Amino acid sequence: MEENLKQFPKNGTTEIIKIALFGPESTGKTTLAKQLAEYYNTEWVPEFARDYLQEKWNKNQLICDIDDMLPIAYGQTQLENKSLLIANKYLFCDTNLMVTKVFSEVYYNYCDPLLGEAALEHKYDLFFLTDIDFPWEKDDLRDSPEKRESVFAVFKQSLIDNKKPFITLSGDKNLRLNKAISIIDDLTEAKKMGFSPADFVQVYEQGVPLENIKQQLSFFRNGIEKSNLVGPATLFNGILKLSEKNFQEKAIFFDKNKTNLKLEKFVPASGAASRMFQFLIAFLNEFDVENESINAYINRKKDTELSIFIVGLEKFPFFEAIDEKLRKEFPDFESLNRDYKNYYFIKLLLAKDFFDFSSKPKGVLPFHKYKIHTATALEEHLYECAYYSSSNDNAHLHFTVSEVHQNQFESIIDTVKKSIENQSGTTIKVSYSYQNKNTDTLAVDFENKPFRDENGRLFFRPGGHGALIDNLNNRDADIVFIKNIDNVSQNHIQKNVLYKKALAGILLEIQQRLFKYLYAIDAEEIQQDYIDEILLFLEEKLNIRTPDDFYELSFENKIIELKVLLNKPVRVCGMVKNEGEPGGGPFWVKDEKGAVSLQIVESSQADLSNESQKKILDNATHFNPVDLVCGLKNYKKEKFDLRKFVDHNSGFIVEKNTLGKTIKSYELPGLWNGAMANWITIFVQVPLITFNPVKSVNDLLKSAHQSQ
């Protein structure tokens, strides 16, 4: 490459961030370059070709031709290098040799090798691809506005083919300017964090805020502070205990007051069922049917789960379907010995070209066998929704799913919904959402450096169920019932409906008091005795203890503090007696400011190396079955922004195997843990019959999932 086509790499010892404006003619490049240079108090590089070609036109009325391409390239490079010497932190290039290269190829179907090589060699931290939604402005040097779309496509493809870091800018000039400034500021920060321009563009396209990544890397380096457990929440000490009559009264109260409310059932249902069949997958991988008996394998591996599965085989809701398929695949099936029958049963259950249960979402698997049909978990949720999450004969059911699974959900719902609607007299409206990609989190290696895939790209993982706070935040409902996809029952349906309605009744009673006080605050009707009443309500009904310095505040500041405490989303959580199930439980927790509140805490959030903390965890009397009823709107019927009530310091660092390597990953604060940490929280003991999760396929053999 000739010397005068080379870029200067730096201005002295200070590295300049170079931004190239890139796009067809009349797409706002010059306007934006000037605006950005003015905003950042630095230099911009004008388009050399404009003056060069204008002078040619003025002298001889001649337009650009192929012989002008190299002189334009030389002039453009010289202008850029001169500007770089006096730039202040940033340099904005109205054009660059890549633009000249593309024009040469588009208009003349040829590009001089010197120009082509130089264009690819020139480095910029970022290209702004200027969109063609900008108004066309005709002048002596511009032609063919009708070709804008095809030319724009060529420009974009050239950036892709040559692996240049670019972001497209659209909109009017003010919108473009504001967007560009935000991007440039983030790029500057990303470079300080050690990310390359390509990394930055990947993060931008992923939609993950750079501030989130900065915080996640800090968590990896410094760890996440463990929850400070004060004590377990127990009956009459954080957990409300109701009689059967109380439950019935609360349910009746809910039914009487739900008419003007929009109700919705919210079911996290994104994951595949692979964990349900983990022991069966291991069996197929390790068992040799030709050389070992299943009984010998069970004894060798001490695999009691496999033993239970085989003994209960005929009780599974999918037994008949798989047995029928086996007999079609193996005409001599009856003559096979029992080990072969059981082996092939498990093989068909999991084989991708047969039932493939471990790859499917839990919601579409057969859970319950009735007299005339088999019901999936999905069907049971529709049935429940019609009976406790409906008002004015309308029910709303929302599933968070993986996009690739939605058609499986829709297929089942299309089959069963009408029958359930006819039976219940309720119209059920079903909707779906996916976990947002912008909630994914960056993975790191064990030196806390960003982990990269085989192509050198940053590796992001889903942020866990805590990411679903965004999905919940988008729901437009007054009251939302939350229940996991696998927590359904074949029996005790009416009892489950009663308890769910009762939790909603408690929520409505709490909201009525909250709204009454908030209206009074707005109307300036609060006197000192009213403050005392509110404080008593906060402590006795909501388990909220005011800060120690509350009584030192002025009257006006007390009112402000009370409004902050009262004006929050509310959740009423069912709690069952702890019987050793894994998962979170109810605790009193002290935050970094010394405030004590009720929280659902997972064992991984506790400091198990601290004996006193471990003792508190071990003394928990109750377990969280993820049975929540939530109030998402304030006293003015406005939706809360639920993202403002998340404790971002309560996520999890986990180890995962990816691409044959062990990596560290950050999971967001759990949906019912840290994501709801700053809600008003009420814990209520509910019977164990409300908790019927299916974590392992063998759970389907429990009485809750068997016909009685």
C-alpha atoms as one frame of an Amber mdcrd trajectory, in Angstrom:
protein
   0.000   0.000   0.000   1.356   3.407  -0.882   2.451   5.586   2.027  -0.171
   8.299   1.427  -3.049   5.807   1.775  -1.972   4.790   5.288  -3.826   5.938
   8.392  -2.070   7.527  11.325  -2.854   5.179  14.205  -2.640   7.616  17.115
  -2.362  11.241  18.128   0.824  11.156  20.180   0.323   8.813  23.120  -3.420
   9.441  23.414  -5.608   6.975  21.573  -8.401   8.652  19.664 -11.764   6.908
  19.262 -12.521   7.084  15.562 -16.100   6.948  14.333 -16.832   6.522  10.625
 -20.096   7.718   9.092 -21.002   5.233   6.402 -23.867   5.082   3.950 -25.215
   6.157   0.558 -25.382   9.791  -0.476 -27.898  12.101   1.173 -28.297  10.040
   4.335 -27.232  12.700   6.840 -23.569  11.783   7.304 -22.220  15.344   7.135
 -24.928  16.734   9.410 -24.254  14.105  12.041 -20.468  14.410  11.840 -20.722
  18.164  12.489 -23.194  17.686  15.359 -21.031  15.072  17.059 -17.840  17.111
  16.685 -19.556  20.104  18.231 -21.012  18.017  21.097 -17.652  16.410  21.955
 -15.618  19.568  21.237 -13.405  17.861  18.708 -12.665  17.587  14.969 -14.637
  16.112  12.109 -13.289  15.075   8.721 -15.217  16.483   5.741 -15.787  14.622
   2.498 -12.832  15.339   0.206 -14.756  14.118  -2.852 -17.365  16.867  -2.517
 -14.960  19.775  -3.090 -12.888  17.767  -5.562 -15.880  16.845  -7.764 -17.568
  20.235  -7.408 -14.421  21.883  -8.736 -14.334  19.407 -11.649 -17.980  20.180
 -12.450 -17.497  23.926 -12.184 -14.482  23.882 -14.539 -15.587  21.432 -17.216
 -19.145  20.322 -16.375 -17.696  16.839 -15.921 -18.957  14.326 -13.416 -17.089
  11.669 -11.458 -15.484   8.773 -13.333 -13.326   5.756 -12.472 -10.090   7.753
 -12.750 -11.198   9.989  -9.868 -11.355   7.163  -7.300  -7.676   7.037  -6.320
  -7.185  10.844  -6.117 -10.279  10.993  -3.894  -8.848   8.222  -1.714  -5.503
  10.030  -1.381  -7.210  13.298  -0.492  -9.566  11.677   2.008  -6.741   9.889
   3.799  -4.709  13.094   4.028  -7.659  15.028   5.483  -8.290  12.333   8.084
  -4.641  12.125   9.148  -4.387  15.911   9.564  -7.566  15.997  11.646  -6.340
  13.157  13.833  -3.358  15.247  14.941  -5.583  17.923  16.477  -8.570  15.810
  17.567  -9.730  15.751  21.175 -10.509  12.157  22.318 -12.787  11.547  19.325
 -12.604  11.948  15.560 -15.736  11.833  13.401 -15.218  10.983   9.742 -17.949
  12.184   7.401 -16.726   9.520   4.984 -13.859   7.022   4.585 -12.212   4.798
   2.021 -14.815   2.058   2.501 -17.398   4.494   1.098 -15.153   5.243  -1.875
 -14.581   1.518  -2.427 -18.306   0.727  -2.442 -19.125   3.600  -4.824 -16.362
   2.467  -7.173 -17.765  -1.077  -7.203 -21.406   0.016  -7.525 -20.944   2.621
 -10.274 -17.981   1.224 -12.214 -18.032  -2.462 -11.294 -14.344  -2.125 -10.461
 -12.169  -1.023  -7.571  -8.468  -0.274  -7.877  -6.539  -2.840  -5.761  -4.682
  -0.057  -3.952  -7.986   1.524  -2.904  -9.545  -1.812  -1.999  -6.605  -2.863
   0.166  -6.405   0.500   1.915 -10.154   0.570   2.591  -9.963  -2.778   4.361
  -6.832  -1.815   6.290  -8.231   1.425   7.683  -9.452   0.923  11.267 -12.358
   2.598  13.032 -13.770   1.877  16.450 -17.273   2.009  15.057 -19.147   2.592
  11.820 -22.504   4.349  11.940 -24.493   3.047   8.974 -26.825   5.928   8.098
 -30.281   4.785   7.059 -32.138   5.928   3.932 -35.114   7.227   5.933 -33.328
  10.595   5.848 -34.852  13.057   3.292 -33.198  13.108  -0.144 -31.536  16.434
  -1.031 -30.684  16.964  -4.693 -27.566  18.851  -5.813 -25.136  18.885  -8.754
 -23.335  15.756  -7.557 -26.249  13.519  -6.511 -28.379  11.343  -8.743 -30.606
   8.267  -8.776 -32.690   8.654  -5.585 -34.767   5.695  -6.798 -31.771   3.383
  -6.257 -31.360   4.213  -2.547 -32.641   0.884  -1.250 -30.410  -1.258  -3.456
 -27.365   0.942  -2.790 -28.028   0.901   0.972 -28.170  -2.898   0.873 -24.760
  -2.981  -0.823 -23.290  -0.652   1.806 -24.636  -2.784   4.643 -23.429  -6.026
   3.089 -19.935  -4.609   2.621 -19.704  -3.985   6.376 -20.929  -7.487   7.127
 -18.638  -9.170   4.595 -15.595  -7.288   5.873 -16.491  -7.831   9.545 -16.587
  -4.144  10.379 -18.218  -3.138  13.705 -21.319  -1.140  12.802 -24.637   0.082
  14.175 -27.441   1.433  11.992 -28.779   4.917  12.762 -32.345   5.792  11.740
 -34.777   8.610  12.430 -34.589  12.384  12.161 -31.394  14.291  12.894 -32.170
  14.911  16.574 -33.076  11.288  17.187 -29.922  10.140  15.417 -27.762  12.560
  17.373 -29.115  11.495  20.760 -28.821   7.821  19.862 -25.277   8.309  18.555
 -24.171  10.142  21.707 -25.542   7.382  23.918 -23.789   4.722  21.832 -20.471
   6.601  21.772 -20.519   7.114  25.543 -21.150   3.395  26.038 -18.427   2.498
  23.524 -15.980   4.673  25.445 -16.847   2.887  28.681 -16.682  -0.530  27.000
 -13.152   0.174  25.742 -12.113   1.136  29.283 -13.493  -2.229  30.418 -11.274
  -3.998  27.878 -13.914  -4.837  25.277 -13.167  -4.590  21.569 -15.413  -2.705
  19.123 -16.750  -6.072  17.903 -17.562  -7.022  21.519 -19.337  -3.717  21.996
 -21.507  -4.181  18.905 -22.405  -7.695  20.067 -23.448  -6.351  23.480 -25.445
  -3.585  21.803 -27.248  -6.018  19.510 -27.946  -8.316  22.458 -29.637  -5.353
  24.104 -27.895  -5.897  27.444 -27.209  -2.531  29.148 -23.471  -2.028  29.547
 -24.054  -1.023  33.164 -25.494  -4.499  33.795 -22.377  -6.158  32.408 -20.177
  -3.885  34.506 -22.127  -4.898  37.612 -22.001  -8.596  36.698 -18.216  -8.497
  36.247 -17.966  -6.824  39.648 -20.014  -9.661  41.172 -17.665 -12.226  39.608
 -14.585 -10.443  40.924 -15.858  -9.508  44.372 -18.597 -12.058  44.994 -22.206
 -11.415  45.977 -22.958 -10.539  49.558 -24.959 -13.261  51.235 -28.350 -12.638
  52.821 -28.182 -11.601  56.463 -30.718 -13.928  58.056 -32.212 -12.674  61.318
 -34.435 -15.685  61.863 -36.892 -17.994  60.159 -40.406 -16.713  59.588 -42.718
 -18.978  61.574 -46.394 -19.170  62.477 -47.469 -15.968  64.258 -43.997 -14.541
  63.583 -44.236 -13.555  59.952 -46.521 -16.355  58.735 -50.277 -15.960  59.013
 -52.299 -19.004  60.099 -55.961 -19.229  59.083 -58.686 -21.659  60.025 -60.694
 -23.427  57.339 -63.531 -21.017  58.078 -61.152 -18.054  57.625 -60.056 -19.389
  54.253 -63.669 -19.694  53.138 -64.434 -16.139  54.285 -61.435 -14.728  52.425
 -62.425 -16.645  49.264 -65.994 -15.291  49.486 -64.627 -11.770  49.968 -62.526
 -12.183  46.825 -65.497 -13.400  44.761 -67.590 -10.433  45.919 -64.936  -7.857
  45.059 -63.392  -9.141  41.813 -66.054  -7.908  39.374 -64.218  -4.783  38.247
 -60.789  -6.347  38.293 -58.766  -7.870  35.482 -57.340 -11.146  36.726 -54.563
 -13.160  35.153 -52.730 -16.372  35.850 -48.991 -16.173  35.113 -47.185 -19.474
  34.556 -43.392 -19.701  34.050 -43.093 -22.543  31.542 -39.923 -21.932  29.539
 -37.698 -24.849  30.418 -37.408 -28.275  28.860 -38.164 -31.357  30.954 -34.631
 -32.789  30.794 -34.182 -32.808  34.599 -37.329 -34.882  34.998 -35.636 -37.732
  33.148 -32.028 -37.259  34.240 -31.662 -40.689  35.842 -33.203 -42.363  32.759
 -30.831 -40.494  30.428 -27.889 -41.691  32.562 -29.265 -45.240  32.429 -29.417
 -45.264  28.618 -25.885 -43.861  28.400 -24.352 -46.388  30.805 -26.416 -49.573
  30.561 -25.413 -52.452  28.245 -28.531 -54.545  27.688 -26.508 -57.335  26.072
 -24.160 -57.861  29.012 -25.933 -56.736  32.184 -29.320 -57.101  33.828 -31.256
 -54.030  34.910 -31.277 -55.354  38.470 -27.472 -55.630  38.402 -27.249 -52.046
  37.079 -29.545 -50.789  39.875 -27.419 -52.522  42.506 -24.164 -51.340  40.944
 -25.297 -47.720  40.703 -27.522 -47.789  43.811 -30.149 -46.277  41.500 -33.326
 -46.392  43.572 -35.016 -43.924  41.196 -34.788 -46.400  38.318 -36.156 -49.155
  40.543 -39.161 -46.998  41.524 -39.736 -46.069  37.871 -39.835 -49.676  36.704
 -42.027 -50.895  39.566 -44.536 -48.094  38.886 -44.309 -48.287  35.100 -47.966
 -49.092  34.399 -49.171 -46.236  36.629 -47.561 -43.509  34.510 -50.031 -41.501
  32.407 -47.961 -42.145  29.271 -47.659 -45.921  29.748 -50.409 -46.975  27.339
 -49.214 -44.725  24.481 -45.630 -45.990  24.685 -46.687 -49.598  25.207 -48.870
 -49.425  22.085 -45.981 -47.962  20.056 -43.608 -50.640  21.318 -45.910 -53.400
  20.114 -46.029 -51.822  16.666 -42.249 -51.449  16.501 -41.561 -54.955  17.853
 -44.046 -57.555  16.538 -42.452 -60.130  18.857 -42.640 -57.810  21.866 -44.419
 -60.365  24.089 -41.607 -62.854  23.612 -38.926 -60.414  24.838 -37.652 -60.831
  28.384 -38.595 -58.189  30.940 -35.234 -56.354  30.850 -35.509 -55.835  27.104
 -39.123 -54.651  27.438 -38.190 -52.088  30.090 -35.058 -50.999  28.222 -36.945
 -50.376  24.972 -39.742 -48.621  26.868 -37.266 -46.105  28.276 -35.533 -45.799
  24.903 -38.775 -44.899  23.085 -39.754 -42.532  25.885 -36.612 -40.440  25.285
 -35.686 -41.136  21.639 -35.787 -38.041  19.419 -37.555 -39.882  16.603 -40.217
 -41.243  18.979 -41.597 -39.534  22.109 -38.550 -37.364  22.945 -39.999 -36.372
  26.321 -36.770 -34.979  27.790 -36.504 -32.347  25.034 -40.081 -31.137  25.345
 -41.342 -28.505  27.779 -42.950 -29.870  30.938 -46.244 -28.215  30.084 -46.961
 -30.480  27.109 -46.128 -33.794  28.808 -48.882 -36.163  29.975 -49.302 -35.655
  33.730 -52.639 -37.213  34.655 -54.663 -40.209  33.463 -58.440 -39.773  33.582
 -61.112 -42.301  32.580 -61.412 -41.166  28.978 -58.307 -39.055  28.337 -54.826
 -38.099  29.472 -54.223 -34.509  30.592 -51.064 -32.450  30.251 -49.893 -29.957
  32.884 -50.923 -27.267  30.424 -54.515 -28.524  30.372 -54.665 -28.581  34.175
 -53.576 -24.934  34.286 -56.370 -23.973  31.897 -58.848 -25.772  34.111 -57.564
 -24.080  37.294 -57.491 -20.676  35.612 -61.169 -20.900  34.664 -62.152 -21.569
  38.262 -60.117 -19.095  40.318 -58.599 -16.518  37.940 -61.775 -15.312  36.254
 -64.131 -12.384  36.572 -67.254 -11.634  34.558 -66.893 -15.074  32.917 -63.495
 -14.141  31.457 -60.117 -15.587  32.407 -56.640 -14.657  31.248 -53.796 -17.151
  31.217 -50.220 -16.158  30.350 -47.350 -18.561  29.727 -43.693 -17.597  29.511
 -42.307 -20.054  26.974 -39.332 -20.680  24.753 -40.163 -19.428  21.293 -39.401
 -22.826  19.764 -41.976 -24.467  22.030 -44.922 -22.114  21.532 -46.476 -24.129
  18.717 -46.603 -27.201  20.995 -48.522 -25.188  23.584 -50.878 -23.783  20.965
 -51.593 -27.220  19.531 -52.727 -28.589  22.899 -54.703 -25.484  23.806 -56.522
 -25.561  20.469 -57.584 -29.125  21.297 -58.772 -28.718  24.900 -59.698 -25.073
  25.496 -63.226 -25.124  24.079 -64.194 -28.121  26.186 -62.915 -26.454  29.384
 -64.673 -23.202  28.483 -67.977 -25.048  27.955 -67.577 -26.948  31.203 -66.691
 -23.866  33.278 -68.818 -21.261  31.490 -65.687 -19.127  31.207 -63.918 -17.688
  28.164 -60.175 -18.212  28.508 -57.772 -15.891  26.713 -54.266 -17.329  26.421
 -51.139 -15.271  25.730 -47.416 -15.943  25.599 -44.134 -14.143  26.076 -40.461
 -15.061  25.822 -37.566 -14.301  28.086 -35.966 -11.118  26.742 -32.487 -11.512
  25.271 -31.497  -8.286  27.001 -31.777 -10.099  30.336 -29.088 -12.628  29.370
 -25.901 -12.445  31.415 -22.233 -12.619  30.452 -20.339 -15.794  31.332 -16.716
 -15.727  32.520 -13.864 -18.192  32.977 -12.258 -18.931  36.338  -9.999 -15.904
  35.993 -13.177 -13.804  35.720 -12.415 -12.906  32.121 -15.300 -12.922  29.630
 -15.777 -16.408  28.209 -15.830 -16.708  24.427 -17.269 -19.299  22.068 -15.357
 -21.096  19.319 -15.780 -18.025  17.082 -14.300 -15.661  19.656 -17.643 -14.067
  20.469 -18.746 -13.202  23.998 -20.857 -15.960  25.513 -24.200 -15.001  27.069
 -26.507 -17.283  29.022 -30.178 -16.852  29.995 -30.422 -14.941  33.260 -32.652
 -17.498  35.033 -36.283 -17.141  36.083 -35.508 -13.757  37.652 -35.485 -12.408
  34.096 -39.243 -12.977  34.055 -39.801  -9.889  36.205 -39.699  -8.070  32.848
 -42.428 -10.350  31.470 -44.534  -9.841  34.598 -43.951  -6.110  34.356 -45.544
  -6.120  30.903 -48.802  -7.712  32.073 -51.793  -5.400  32.310 -53.751  -6.954
  35.151 -54.903  -5.850  38.589 -54.227  -9.196  40.229 -51.890 -11.909  38.951
 -51.793 -15.496  40.217 -48.323 -17.027  39.835 -47.827 -20.772  39.803 -45.123
 -22.993  38.315 -45.988 -25.148  35.305 -45.359 -28.446  37.123 -47.341 -27.615
  40.289 -50.714 -29.105  39.393 -52.851 -31.847  40.904 -55.272 -34.467  39.655
 -57.097 -34.384  42.976 -58.284 -31.798  45.522 -59.044 -29.313  42.735 -61.838
 -27.571  44.629 -59.654 -27.263  47.726 -56.845 -25.750  45.666 -59.300 -23.278
  44.138 -60.498 -22.303  47.624 -57.003 -21.586  48.951 -55.966 -19.668  45.850
 -59.065 -17.473  46.078 -58.434 -16.957  49.787 -54.917 -15.658  49.126 -56.439
 -13.228  46.622 -59.016 -12.183  49.234 -56.237 -11.371  51.688 -54.517  -9.333
  48.976 -57.678  -7.318  48.292 -58.219  -6.608  52.003 -54.627  -5.393  52.331
 -54.948  -3.224  49.227 -58.163  -1.615  50.465 -56.389  -0.432  53.603 -53.293
   0.669  51.697 -55.343   2.615  49.155 -57.422   4.248  51.888 -54.290   5.604
  53.581 -52.695   6.711  50.303 -55.832   8.591  49.244 -55.853  10.292  52.649
 -52.205  11.317  52.220 -52.950  12.815  48.800 -55.949  14.672  50.234 -53.765
  15.987  53.096 -56.126  14.447  55.630 -53.398  12.853  57.748 -53.117  13.901
  61.384 -50.814  12.533  64.099 -53.356   9.973  65.317 -53.766   8.753  61.739
 -49.994   8.288  61.525 -50.118   6.104  64.623 -52.880   4.006  63.024 -50.822
   3.564  59.842 -47.723   2.585  61.812 -49.727  -0.046  63.693 -51.114  -1.381
  60.404 -47.624  -1.540  58.904 -46.214  -3.472  61.835 -49.105  -5.795  62.708
 -50.563  -6.542  59.261 -47.667  -6.010  56.870 -44.727  -6.962  59.103 -43.019
  -3.687  58.151 -40.907  -2.029  60.787 -40.220   1.659  60.308 -36.621   2.924
  60.368 -35.171   3.802  63.763 -34.928   7.485  62.902 -38.577   7.747  61.748
 -39.742   9.531  64.918 -37.000  12.131  64.545 -38.419  13.257  61.190 -40.569
  16.327  60.737 -44.314  15.756  60.235 -44.007  16.423  56.499 -41.102  14.004
  56.108 -42.979  11.347  58.077 -45.783  11.601  55.510 -43.285  11.254  52.661
 -41.707   8.200  54.306 -45.088   6.582  54.930 -46.117   7.038  51.301 -42.931
   5.300  50.170 -43.645   2.397  52.523 -47.304   2.065  51.475 -47.106   2.655
  47.727 -45.576  -0.635  46.576 -46.704  -3.762  44.741 -48.118  -6.413  47.075
 -47.618 -10.174  47.085 -49.383 -12.752  49.216 -47.393 -15.995  49.285 -48.650
 -19.415  50.258 -46.253 -21.297  52.529 -46.356 -25.027  53.277 -44.717 -26.867
  56.149 -41.122 -27.785  55.387 -40.786 -31.460  54.524 -37.289 -31.364  53.106
 -38.066 -30.205  49.570 -35.243 -28.207  47.952 -35.836 -24.529  47.366 -36.510
 -21.254  49.125 -38.233 -20.529  52.385 -39.555 -17.564  54.403 -37.094 -15.643
  56.585 -36.608 -12.373  58.371 -33.691 -10.662  56.607 -31.696  -7.540  57.463
 -30.515  -5.368  54.555 -27.370  -3.233  54.343 -29.237  -0.275  55.883 -30.292
  -2.318  58.891 -33.951  -2.650  57.867 -35.552  -6.029  58.611 -38.141  -7.462
  56.226 -39.767 -10.719  55.177 -38.053 -12.401  52.233 -38.082 -15.702  50.385
 -34.486 -16.924  50.555 -32.823 -19.785  48.677 -30.177 -21.839  50.488 -27.579
 -20.590  47.980 -28.205 -17.029  49.220 -27.235 -17.926  52.790 -23.700 -18.003
  54.167 -23.417 -21.713  54.963 -19.885 -21.231  56.326 -21.352 -19.127  59.145
 -22.683 -21.479  61.816 -25.300 -19.058  63.154 -26.626 -18.382  59.637 -26.666
 -22.108  58.846 -28.564 -22.781  62.068 -31.229 -20.207  61.134 -31.555 -21.821
  57.709 -31.850 -25.289  59.233 -34.528 -24.087  61.657 -36.886 -23.008  58.873
 -40.355 -24.410  59.458 -41.890 -23.611  56.079 -41.172 -23.842  52.388 -42.140
 -21.633  49.449 -44.188 -23.601  46.890 -44.206 -20.658  44.464 -47.879 -20.016
  45.071 -48.198 -16.239  44.808 -50.979 -13.733  44.297 -49.705 -10.317  43.252
 -51.172  -6.799  43.082 -49.426  -4.967  40.264 -51.262  -1.605  40.303 -51.264
   1.302  42.724 -54.149   3.173  44.335 -54.579   5.250  41.168 -54.939   2.114
  39.005 -51.495   2.788  37.515 -49.100  -0.068  36.846 -46.036  -0.197  39.072
 -42.689  -0.388  37.315 -41.694  -3.678  38.947 -38.054  -3.251  37.919 -37.735
  -0.505  40.548 -38.406  -2.975  43.369 -35.638  -5.485  42.571 -32.700  -6.085
  44.915 -29.951  -6.326  42.307 -27.463  -7.579  44.892 -29.310 -10.850  45.461
 -28.428 -12.790  42.319 -26.493 -16.044  42.124 -23.135 -17.118  40.725 -23.321
 -20.660  39.379 -20.976 -23.022  37.582 -22.037 -24.495  34.244 -20.481 -26.791
  31.653 -20.394 -25.172  28.225 -18.505 -26.184  25.081 -16.637 -28.762  27.139
 -15.458 -26.209  29.702 -16.606 -25.228  33.172 -17.560 -21.572  33.316 -19.097
 -19.177  35.797 -22.455 -17.622  35.093 -24.567 -15.016  36.856 -28.256 -15.619
  37.421 -30.493 -12.655  38.099 -32.295 -12.248  41.430 -35.021 -14.918  41.425
 -38.519 -13.924  40.368 -39.997 -14.551  43.829 -36.709 -13.899  45.686 -34.647
 -10.800  45.000 -36.790  -9.628  42.083 -39.630  -9.014  44.555 -37.453  -8.095
  47.524 -38.893  -4.600  47.930 -42.565  -5.539  47.604 -45.019  -5.591  50.478
 -44.988  -9.267  51.464 -47.553 -11.384  53.320 -46.830 -15.042  54.107 -49.791
 -17.371  54.704 -49.651 -21.035  55.676 -51.541 -23.196  53.166 -52.096 -26.988
  53.255 -49.533 -29.319  51.735 -52.084 -30.478  49.147 -51.491 -27.186  47.297
 -47.881 -28.182  46.582 -47.514 -30.937  44.005 -44.400 -30.243  41.892 -43.058
 -32.714  39.354 -39.290 -32.363  39.560 -38.647 -36.003  38.670 -40.828 -38.212
  36.468 -41.303 -40.440  39.539 -43.246 -37.613  41.205 -46.089 -38.540  38.847
 -46.509 -41.691  40.959 -47.463 -39.633  44.028 -51.105 -39.581  45.104 -51.671
 -36.009  43.870 -51.043 -37.214  40.322 -52.856 -40.541  40.477 -56.571 -41.124
  39.997 -58.426 -41.735  43.264
